[in-house]
């Protein structure tokens, strides 16, 4: 897991921009990717691959049920 310290788009520190997270389900159905985006310019600043639903709850990230 690596989240960039400065955003490649707007050159600000990502911790101060209020990053947003997006949950992307994988095709196999059981795992997810977490995408972190800059709060200012919406550039992707990090991604975590193959996270289980239990790990999402441990991190405190809510899943939106559609």
N, CA and C of each residue as an Amber inpcrd file, in Angstrom:
protein
   198
   0.8460000  -1.1700000   0.0000000   0.0000000   0.0000000   0.0000000
   0.8890000   1.2310000   0.0000000   0.7170000   2.0600000  -0.9790000
   1.5040000   3.2860000  -0.9970000   0.6270000   4.4350000  -1.4640000
   0.4970000   5.4150000  -0.6050000  -0.2240000   6.6330000  -0.9460000
   0.8220000   7.7260000  -1.0800000   0.7860000   8.4230000  -2.1910000
   1.7880000   9.4550000  -2.4460000   1.6700000  10.5840000  -1.4230000
   2.8000000  11.1240000  -1.0070000   2.8070000  12.2070000  -0.0210000
   2.3520000  13.5280000  -0.6250000   2.6880000  13.7630000  -1.8930000
   2.2010000  14.9570000  -2.5790000   1.4250000  14.5240000  -3.8130000
   0.3750000  15.2430000  -4.1010000  -0.4820000  14.9190000  -5.2390000
   0.2510000  15.2420000  -6.5430000   0.2450000  14.3150000  -7.5160000
   0.9000000  14.6130000  -8.7910000   0.1640000  15.6760000  -9.6110000
  -1.1210000  15.9040000  -9.3200000  -1.8790000  16.8810000 -10.0940000
  -1.7190000  18.3060000  -9.6040000  -1.9320000  18.5320000  -8.2940000
  -1.9310000  19.9070000  -7.7770000  -0.7450000  20.2020000  -6.8620000
   0.1490000  19.2490000  -6.6410000   1.3830000  19.4270000  -5.8640000
   1.1430000  19.7870000  -4.3940000  -0.0290000  19.4640000  -3.8520000
  -0.2820000  19.7040000  -2.4350000  -0.0140000  18.4290000  -1.6460000
   0.1490000  18.5700000  -0.3250000   0.2890000  17.3900000   0.5220000
  -1.0610000  16.6920000   0.5870000  -1.0790000  15.3900000   0.2980000
  -2.3560000  14.6760000   0.2030000  -3.0610000  14.5760000   1.5490000
  -2.3200000  14.5510000   2.6540000  -2.9600000  14.4470000   3.9630000
  -3.7810000  15.6900000   4.2870000  -3.4280000  16.8320000   3.7150000
  -4.1260000  18.0810000   4.0220000  -5.2760000  18.3760000   3.0660000
  -5.4290000  17.5870000   1.9890000  -6.4690000  17.8930000   1.0020000
  -7.7930000  17.2290000   1.3140000  -7.8520000  16.3550000   2.3190000
  -9.0960000  15.6540000   2.6030000  -9.3630000  14.5880000   1.5580000
  -8.5230000  13.5750000   1.5190000  -8.6350000  12.5280000   0.5020000
  -9.9820000  11.8200000   0.5790000 -10.4510000  11.3700000  -0.5660000
 -11.6710000  10.5760000  -0.6290000 -11.2970000   9.1430000  -0.9720000
 -12.1510000   8.2050000  -0.5490000 -11.9240000   6.7950000  -0.8550000
 -13.0690000   6.2870000  -1.7090000 -12.7580000   5.3530000  -2.5890000
 -13.7740000   4.7200000  -3.4200000 -13.5390000   3.2200000  -3.3700000
 -14.5940000   2.4490000  -3.1630000 -14.5010000   0.9990000  -3.1090000
 -14.8630000   0.4540000  -4.4830000 -13.9510000  -0.3060000  -5.0850000
 -14.1760000  -0.8760000  -6.4130000 -14.2200000  -2.3920000  -6.2620000
 -15.3880000  -3.0370000  -6.4880000 -15.4440000  -4.4980000  -6.3570000
 -14.6700000  -5.1980000  -7.4700000 -14.0350000  -6.3200000  -7.1250000
 -13.3110000  -7.1160000  -8.1090000 -14.3030000  -8.0350000  -8.8330000
 -13.8700000  -8.5940000  -9.9640000 -14.7570000  -9.4450000 -10.7500000
 -15.0780000 -10.7590000 -10.0440000 -14.1530000 -11.2780000  -9.2050000
 -14.4070000 -12.5690000  -8.5570000 -15.4640000 -12.4740000  -7.4610000
 -15.8200000 -11.2710000  -7.0450000 -16.9400000 -11.0950000  -6.1310000
 -16.5850000 -10.9600000  -4.6660000 -15.4650000 -11.4790000  -4.2110000
 -15.1940000 -11.4790000  -2.7850000 -14.2540000 -10.4030000  -2.3030000
 -13.5790000  -9.7200000  -3.2050000 -12.5620000  -8.7610000  -2.7870000
 -12.7880000  -7.4020000  -3.4410000 -12.1150000  -6.4130000  -2.8890000
 -12.3050000  -5.0380000  -3.3390000 -10.9560000  -4.3580000  -3.5210000
 -10.9390000  -3.2870000  -4.2960000  -9.8070000  -2.3690000  -4.3620000
 -10.2470000  -1.0770000  -3.6880000  -9.3530000  -0.4530000  -2.9350000
  -9.6300000   0.8600000  -2.3490000  -8.8280000   1.8720000  -3.1450000
  -9.5140000   2.8730000  -3.6980000  -8.8500000   3.9140000  -4.4780000
  -8.9010000   5.2030000  -3.6610000  -7.7420000   5.7900000  -3.4200000
  -7.6440000   7.0640000  -2.7050000  -7.4540000   8.1730000  -3.7180000
  -8.2780000   9.2430000  -3.6040000  -8.1820000  10.3690000  -4.5280000
  -7.9460000  11.6570000  -3.7550000  -7.2570000  12.5830000  -4.4080000
  -6.9780000  13.8960000  -3.8340000  -8.2930000  14.6480000  -3.6270000
  -8.4130000  15.3510000  -2.5050000  -9.6360000  16.0840000  -2.2280000
  -9.7830000  17.3480000  -3.0510000  -8.6910000  17.8600000  -3.6000000
  -8.7250000  19.1050000  -4.3600000  -8.9730000  18.8700000  -5.8390000
  -8.1350000  18.0300000  -6.4610000  -8.2170000  17.8900000  -7.9220000
  -8.6830000  16.5060000  -8.3730000  -9.0210000  15.6230000  -7.4410000
  -9.5560000  14.2880000  -7.7480000  -8.5880000  13.3730000  -8.5040000
  -7.2930000  13.6440000  -8.4420000  -6.3010000  12.7660000  -9.0550000
  -6.0850000  11.5600000  -8.1420000  -5.9370000  10.3710000  -8.7230000
  -5.6850000   9.1800000  -7.9140000  -4.2960000   9.2720000  -7.2860000
  -4.2430000   9.1450000  -5.9550000  -2.9670000   9.2500000  -5.2510000
  -2.5480000   7.9350000  -4.6070000  -3.3950000   6.9210000  -4.6520000
  -3.0230000   5.6340000  -4.0810000  -4.0910000   4.5990000  -4.3360000
  -3.6830000   3.3190000  -4.2320000  -4.6140000   2.2250000  -4.4630000
  -4.1620000   1.0330000  -3.6280000  -5.1320000   0.3680000  -3.0000000
  -4.8590000  -0.8480000  -2.2470000  -5.6170000  -1.9700000  -2.9420000
  -4.9180000  -3.0500000  -3.2930000  -5.5080000  -4.1380000  -4.0650000
  -5.9560000  -5.2850000  -3.1620000  -6.9930000  -6.0050000  -3.6050000
  -7.4420000  -7.2710000  -3.0130000  -7.6700000  -7.1940000  -1.5080000
  -8.6040000  -6.3450000  -1.1080000  -8.9570000  -6.1970000   0.2970000
 -10.2700000  -6.9280000   0.5260000 -10.3630000  -7.6860000   1.6200000
 -11.5990000  -8.4030000   1.9270000 -12.5920000  -7.4560000   2.5950000
 -13.8460000  -7.8770000   2.6640000 -14.8680000  -7.0830000   3.3330000
 -14.5650000  -6.8870000   4.8080000 -14.0060000  -7.9060000   5.4370000
 -13.6340000  -7.8060000   6.8530000 -12.5550000  -6.7450000   7.0580000
 -11.5880000  -6.7110000   6.1490000 -10.5150000  -5.7060000   6.2420000
 -11.0740000  -4.2960000   6.0410000 -12.0700000  -4.1480000   5.1610000
 -12.7020000  -2.8360000   4.9770000 -13.3440000  -2.3670000   6.2740000
 -14.0550000  -3.2750000   6.9550000 -14.6910000  -2.9080000   8.2140000
 -13.6420000  -2.5790000   9.2740000 -12.5150000  -3.2970000   9.2770000
 -11.4530000  -3.0220000  10.2410000 -10.8570000  -1.6380000  10.0200000
 -10.7670000  -1.2410000   8.7630000 -10.2440000   0.0920000   8.4390000
 -11.2800000   1.1880000   8.6810000 -12.5200000   0.8210000   8.9280000
 -13.5610000   1.8060000   9.1840000 -14.1370000   2.4130000   7.9220000
 -14.0540000   1.6800000   6.8080000 -14.5820000   2.1800000   5.5410000
 -15.9310000   1.5160000   5.2860000 -16.9490000   2.3200000   5.0870000
 -18.2890000   1.7960000   4.8440000 -18.4610000   1.4290000   3.3770000
 -19.1530000   0.3150000   3.1460000 -19.4660000  -0.0890000   1.7800000
 -20.8840000   0.3800000   1.4600000 -21.0510000   0.9860000   0.2970000
 -22.3780000   1.4060000  -0.1220000 -23.0710000   0.2260000  -0.7990000
 -24.2300000  -0.1550000  -0.2840000 -24.9980000  -1.2380000  -0.8900000
 -25.8890000  -0.6480000  -1.9710000 -25.8490000  -1.2410000  -3.1400000
 -26.6900000  -0.7190000  -4.2280000 -27.7870000  -1.6890000  -4.5570000
